[in-house]
């Protein structure tokens, strides 16, 4: 599991949270504790509901901005596979 200290540089930034489920979360990381990552202005994206690849979805999100569908979301840390800055998504 990611240590809270490792996530501190990401606070206040738009991040991509990959999970062990079909969901990916894109939003501003506001808070981290032992159990959840709290995101604000969030796009909760279900990869099963689109024919677009996750990579293309993230490139488009970086280019056009986060299409918020939640004001806030708490992501269980036990489900988190990785966290990265949206700005670090490489457009190819």
C-alpha positions in Angstrom: 0.0 0.0 0.0 1.2 3.5 -0.7 2.5 5.3 2.3 0.7 8.6 3.2 4.1 10.5 3.1 4.6 9.4 -0.5 1.3 11.0 -1.5 1.9 14.4 0.2 3.6 16.0 -2.9 0.3 15.2 -4.8 -2.0 17.1 -2.4 -3.8 19.9 -4.1 -3.1 18.6 -7.6 -5.2 16.8 -10.2 -4.4 13.1 -10.0 -5.3 9.9 -11.7 -6.1 7.1 -9.2 -6.0 3.6 -10.8 -7.9 1.0 -8.9 -8.1 -2.8 -8.8 -11.7 -2.4 -10.2 -12.9 -1.1 -13.5 -13.0 2.4 -12.1 -10.4 5.2 -12.5 -10.8 8.4 -10.6 -9.5 11.8 -11.8 -9.7 14.7 -9.5 -7.9 17.0 -7.0 -6.3 15.1 -4.2 -7.4 16.9 -1.0 -6.7 14.5 1.8 -5.0 11.2 2.6 -5.4 9.0 5.6 -4.8 5.4 6.5 -8.1 4.3 4.8 -9.1 6.7 2.0 -7.9 9.2 -0.6 -10.3 12.1 -0.6 -10.7 13.7 -4.1 -12.7 16.8 -5.0 -14.1 17.9 -8.4 -13.9 14.2 -9.5 -14.6 12.3 -12.7 -15.4 8.7 -11.6 -14.9 6.8 -14.8 -16.1 3.2 -15.4 -14.0 1.6 -18.1 -16.7 -0.9 -18.8 -19.0 1.7 -20.1 -16.9 3.0 -23.0 -15.1 1.7 -26.0 -12.3 4.2 -25.5 -9.1 2.8 -23.9 -8.1 4.1 -20.5 -5.0 5.7 -22.0 -7.0 7.6 -24.6 -9.5 8.7 -22.0 -6.7 10.1 -19.8 -5.0 11.9 -22.7 -8.4 13.5 -23.6 -8.9 14.4 -19.9 -5.5 16.0 -19.7 -6.1 18.0 -23.0 -9.7 19.1 -22.3 -10.0 19.1 -18.5 -11.7 16.9 -15.9 -15.4 16.4 -16.7 -16.6 16.4 -13.1 -19.5 14.1 -12.2 -18.9 14.1 -8.4 -18.1 17.0 -6.1 -16.2 14.7 -3.8 -15.2 11.0 -3.7 -13.4 8.9 -1.1 -11.4 6.1 -2.7 -10.6 3.1 -0.5 -6.8 2.8 -0.2 -7.1 -1.0 -0.3 -8.4 -0.6 -3.9 -5.7 1.8 -5.1 -3.1 0.4 -7.5 -1.4 3.6 -8.4 -1.6 7.4 -8.2 -0.1 9.8 -10.7 -0.4 13.5 -11.6 -2.8 14.1 -14.5 -0.1 16.5 -15.8 2.3 13.5 -16.0 0.1 11.6 -18.5 2.1 11.4 -21.7 0.3 12.3 -24.9 1.3 10.0 -27.8 
